[in-house]
């Protein structure tokens, strides 16, 4: 098991107080190499305190695996806050699919330095490209 920073890694920051922003964080098997079960991929990191309003996981290229792979998406303190293993099952991550959109704990405030992560479980991936779209606002006092 390892923690790997994705090639599409982005640091995203607070902006003007109350301003809505969006960042697309990418995991791409073709760029990020072999995806082994148990690995955690760092997609991005927060710079400043932000309020996460919505997270959407979009499948660009279908996730494939020789086994029953799962993908979970979350943050430093809760690795499946945005998509759990049920929503992130290989069968649900076909091309152009929208992954599970969290309905609990949203909105949430995340502090400076928190990372947005993706973890692979159960079996290795052999292909796939996902975009984790994070919609957020500056949560610092205005």
Phi, psi and omega in degrees: 000140182214162171251125186235134175273125182291153177298328180271017181308137176224143170261127180238147192234163172294164180227222175288141182305129178085353181283127177280138180225164178221141174227139176256118181254130191245133164248126181226113181306321182297327180265326187267001174079192182302137182249105186261140180307130180100344178288144174248130181253126178273116182270327182188172180220143180275134175244104188104175180264127183231156173254117178281122181265325183199148175226130177235129176258115180254136178265118178271311176238133183307141174281129177235156182196151174281353180232198182265062184297152173230155177230128174241149182230133180197215180220179185313318186266346183209096190293346177236032182297330186253333175203123180268179185295332178291309178293331183263020176292145182311318182298335180271348187255058178270164182307136178069008178283155172255121179292178180303131176259120185296139178246350178251152178063014178244130002286159177221151178257131177239139184275166176309135177090351178292142181254146171264126188232160173228131181237136180261135181229166173072310181207160179292149170272152176241351177190167174140150175217125181235144172242123177261109180268120181249121177257126188209167175227158173297130180253007175284152179300136184271000000 
